[in-house]
């Protein structure tokens, strides 16, 4: 089982959007996991086998407790009952308290579809009369908190996580995907040149860190209102 599960469409999405957060939560003693919905068979660069090897290495760098991939079609993630049940089966098996999903708007259809698909799977996983594949006797489980990783969305985050101590490791997990981030002719107009990856990674994290008075951070959005018990304990200075 895991405490925090990041769900994303593609192998390397988590590393781009919330890898530093998973490192920070692992340092606090929480068990972290990653569920990739596709295997990368349709990507411009690399093969599914290469992406598997790279994802395994990235998971080691991120210190995640568990990582697995489903078999949803790469480039054609659909919000269907069958796919909701596949994710729900993983949720019932791993039983996370917190789920991180992609933001619900974006350039790639797989990303924004995964946001809605993931949310509805979290709901379905808690229905006692729903049978999920693999283990018909699996007990219902509904995550307590759903967060949306909003690094590439043009929205003001609800919260950010300080990832300052983990920036180099976060970058290393991303660069584990040599098929994606090594300089090569395929997809040259779509992919960030290798020599710019470090600068862009640190610049975006620096921007979100400045919003909260830390050096580097990753942003998230939650849809529900936050509850505060003690006004005296609220972080981040107002003026």
Secondary structure as GFF3:
##gff-version 3
##sequence-region A 1 239
A	DSSP	beta_strand	4	8	.	.	.	ID=ss1
A	DSSP	alpha_helix	13	17	.	.	.	ID=ss2
A	DSSP	alpha_helix	19	27	.	.	.	ID=ss3
A	DSSP	beta_strand	32	36	.	.	.	ID=ss4
A	DSSP	alpha_helix	48	62	.	.	.	ID=ss5
A	DSSP	beta_strand	66	69	.	.	.	ID=ss6
A	DSSP	alpha_helix	81	94	.	.	.	ID=ss7
A	DSSP	beta_strand	98	102	.	.	.	ID=ss8
A	DSSP	alpha_helix	109	124	.	.	.	ID=ss9
A	DSSP	beta_strand	145	149	.	.	.	ID=ss10
A	DSSP	beta_strand	159	162	.	.	.	ID=ss11
A	DSSP	three_ten_helix	164	166	.	.	.	ID=ss12
A	DSSP	alpha_helix	167	175	.	.	.	ID=ss13
A	DSSP	alpha_helix	178	181	.	.	.	ID=ss14
A	DSSP	alpha_helix	194	212	.	.	.	ID=ss15
A	DSSP	beta_strand	217	221	.	.	.	ID=ss16
A	DSSP	three_ten_helix	231	233	.	.	.	ID=ss17
###
